[in-house]
Amino acid sequence: MSTKTPGLRCAALIAFLACMLACGGGSNTTVNTPPPTPQTLRQAATAHGINVGAAADSQYLSDSGYATVLGSEYSQLQAENEMKFGIIHPGVSTYDFTGGDALVAFAQSHTMAVRGHTLVWHNEVPTWVTSGGYTAPQLSTILQDHITTVMQHYAGKVYGWDVVNEAFNDDGTLRDTIWYDQPGIGLAGLKTLYIEQALNWAHAADPSAKLYYNDYNAEPLDAKSDAIYAMAKDFKTRGVPLDGIGFQLHIDLTFDNPATLASLTSNFQRFAALGLELHITELDIRLQDSSSASLAAQAKLYGEIAAICVQQPSCKVFQTWGFTDKYSWIPGAFPGWGWALPFDANYQKKPAYTSILNAL
Ligand code: G3I
């Protein structure tokens, strides 16, 4: 015998019917389950159409911790060094694709995109070029051969290239380099014409590859970003093949102020308005200690930059320069500094990791 009173029975029936209506009851029930929370940077970034990348080096792929994190957390890799001129083209008629090929094979086996770095740079030019006594016409031939051979080797495997890297000084003038004016490839004094030439050679070598200009200290509005913007605008106006700009973002915590972040956002907007892709290519945030306060401040800044990328539809790449503090160029280049990346030296996720994941 039921102990419920008729009144309670009635209330229970009303509650049951209300629930059936609210829940869409009956046999045709629609369950509104929330989308799964992304578990990796890769899952989170993919939802925004962003490649989340890391610079990598093939010598570390045998380190299982390194390979596991790289292959699971990232959707893109870029050779930190192994596609640079001096390594990939060490002799006049010698190409060595060993390291780059190993990175490409790893990427393919983990369904990752590969971004190429870099074809025209004042650094890492091998001695056979710098001490060869070559004339400008000879250097022109050497550079075109280099661009063509490397890009055709990786055609269909590397989706895009930093064709020209760091061609400007911080004051917006062009850097004096072997490729520009010392002696250059025959276009010395003609401003960005040698960059245009390199882009045209690159497009001819692999018409399906995306072509980028990449630089540092050009993230906020400043003399260098003004000069790059003027070049990009000119190139887009005249149909020179340029698909986007790489913003390196090797920074420290002084970058974290509202004016600088607003300037970065504005800079991104003006390049996006030209129809260019924006890639964050070499982000790292160096610290002078690993205190929890410093790691928290670093995490905040990582999150702010990731959010700026997410909010700018033309920002297609969010990439760090390495991913583990175990292997980073920072301590060697900035004595006393380090701890710059989202994973610590034991592959543990730092606060920066969580902050990026939350922003993506
Ligand atoms: O491979 C040799 C090794 O055989 C030798 O024993 C050792 C001795 O010093 O040097 C090794 O080469 C070093 C190479 O990194 C690989 O570790 C070079 O000396 C060293 O100069 C080189 O530094 C790289 C630097 O570019 C110059 O190419 C850094 O790893 C790399 O992080 C850095 O990356 C650049 C980007 O390409 C462009 N933007 C700035 C960024 C940071 O400087």
Residues whose N, C-alpha, C, O or C-beta is under 5 A from the ligand:
A	BS01	G3I	E80 N81 E124 W329
